[in-house]
Amino acid sequence: MGKIKRMDQVKLIIKTYLLTESLKATSRRLKLSKNTVKQYIRRAKTHNKDLSKLLSLSDSELLSIFYSSDYEQINNREEVFNSKVDNWIKELSRTGVTRYLLWEEYRLEHPEGYGYSQFCERFKRAIGRKDLTLSMVHVPGEVMQVDFAGKKMRWVDISSGEVHECEVLVAVMPHSQHTFAIALGSQKVGDFVYGLNQALLFFGKLPKVILSDNLKSYVTRADRYDPQFNELCVQLAAHYQLDLQATRVAKPKDKASVENMVRTAYTRIYAPLRNEIFHSQEEINEAISHQLTIHNAKPYQKKAGSRQEVFDSVELPVMKDLPGELFEVKKTTKAKVQRNYHVFLGEERNYYSVPFKYVGRQTTVIYTSKTVEVYIDNQRIAIHKRLLCRNAYQHRTCDTHMPRSHREWKKSRGYDAAYFLREAEKIGPATHWVIEQILSSRMHEAQSYNSCKGIFSLGRKHSTERLELAALRCQEIGKTSYSMLKRILQHKLEQRTEEPDLFSSPEHENIRGPENYK
């Protein structure tokens, strides 16, 4: 089945297939080969026809389904065929080379390959017909075309006077020509993905396809038939359940709408702002937003309505809703579990715990701005909320990851007033009163914790019932301490029913009374 995938990736394949009900659409959206998707779905259906039930299984259960050693090897004819198409196209232009000759050579090398009729059909689909031109009919809500403007905008740092340049990303819905633009710090993939997020927010719903030219931040390997997209863009497409498409190299007409809109942006955005001096990127974007409102509301020159009106009435109703959360960039790194059962996330210089039994193991850490997930052998072993502080060398530790001895030590170090009051309340109101008095008896509260622990030890030694009675006697006289409670329990004074007169001398024949001194 090729490179082993993590279980979260396998679940994403199943979810996408359930949504699209198509192997081809699933393959296109996730940028996987169709054969790979087919293999995973077929193996899933072999286990259970109802694929939705597989999503509730644990990672270990899914591993046994998809990577069992006794499962049959899947035919890879599709991948072999696709890998040879580019070379066949070149060979076909040579003198005397025919499709039949190419097929014979193909079957000689791969006897299990396609028959001649299938070979020709697939080859025809791969190369297309070069003698046709396409009439560009834009389906409402189908495609969002994006491109960077050739000319940059500038802002001036007030404190230093330094001039900073901004790239301008333009996005357009071709059917209505409804337009979005934003100033970004660069054309790097992080800024590009941020710009795509903001464009989708601006339009308010999702297109089916994002189309761009072969930007380095978008396409990692340009190819007319099978371009390879940047990993972050692939993740964005999977998150929003849409497709990525790239134009042919040096074929700007493939995205004519956004090419024309860039020229229009120079007239309707750049020109009105040409005399403005901006002092931040945010100021530029506020000005762009104002000009976009004017531009999208401006009536068409040759037909009724405006870009905003047509978009709202025709495109918006047929587009999919945005998910609850915007796409978050997922980053991946490797980390070894240290002796303190934590992995170190180098980008932020903080530590995150994993179960202590994995000490010494190599892990894969996948993290966003909100979460940190730790994987070993394609199985997630820990998940944490990401720490907000950077370069702090802080530790985020889950108690269940700690060995028992460490949990006990942590518990002993974690006393506070609330803990002692909760424990006292379990014994009774008089004990609760005693603990309150003890806690307030010291200038620094922590200095009273040992006395509180000593009082609870008396309850374990003499019983909590006797401790509550002893505490009641102390409460009646309005004074208490650990020593008082200890003496009361040692001498069983809490069991006396008569109150002792602590301020009169006891009667005895050897003790003189006041009458002897008259």
Number of C-alpha atoms within 10 A of each C-alpha: 16 7 6 12 14 17 21 14 13 20 20 16 24 22 17 19 21 15 12 14 12 15 21 16 18 28 20 19 25 24 21 14 16 18 19 21 24 19 18 19 20 14 16 19 13 11 13 12 12 10 18 13 9 19 16 11 12 12 19 12 12 20 18 10 17 20 13 10 9 6 10 9 9 15 14 15 14 15 13 13 17 15 11 11 16 15 9 18 14 9 15 14 10 9 7 8 12 13 16 12 11 16 19 14 12 19 14 11 10 13 11 12 19 17 12 15 10 11 17 15 10 17 17 11 9 16 14 11 9 6 5 7 7 6 6 12 8 13 12 19 23 18 22 27 25 27 21 23 20 11 12 15 18 17 20 16 12 11 7 7 10 9 12 15 16 18 20 24 24 23 30 25 26 25 20 24 21 24 27 25 26 24 25 23 14 14 19 13 17 14 17 22 20 16 23 21 15 16 23 18 13 13 22 14 18 24 26 18 18 21 21 23 22 22 19 14 18 26 20 14 13 19 15 12 15 13 18 18 21 16 16 20 21 19 18 22 21 21 17 20 21 21 22 24 20 24 19 18 12 9 10 14 13 19 22 14 21 28 21 13 23 26 13 13 23 16 12 17 20 18 11 13 17 10 8 13 12 19 17 14 19 14 14 21 17 13 16 22 16 11 19 19 13 13 20 20 15 14 15 13 8 6 7 10 14 19 21 19 17 18 22 14 11 14 21 18 13 14 17 16 13 16 12 6 8 15 19 17 15 15 12 13 13 16 18 17 22 18 11 13 22 23 25 20 18 14 9 16 14 21 22 24 25 30 18 17 12 18 16 14 13 16 22 19 22 18 21 15 13 11 13 20 19 24 18 15 14 18 18 21 17 17 18 17 14 18 18 11 11 12 10 12 14 16 15 16 16 14 14 12 19 19 13 11 9 12 14 12 10 13 10 9 9 9 13 12 16 9 10 18 18 12 14 23 14 11 17 17 14 21 27 20 19 26 30 16 17 21 21 12 14 12 9 9 13 12 13 18 18 10 16 21 14 14 24 20 14 18 17 11 12 14 14 19 12 19 26 22 20 25 28 20 20 21 16 10 8 11 13 21 17 18 12 14 22 17 13 19 22 12 9 13 15 20 13 9 7 6 7 9 8 7 6 7 10 9 9 8 6 6 8 11 11 6 6 6 6 4
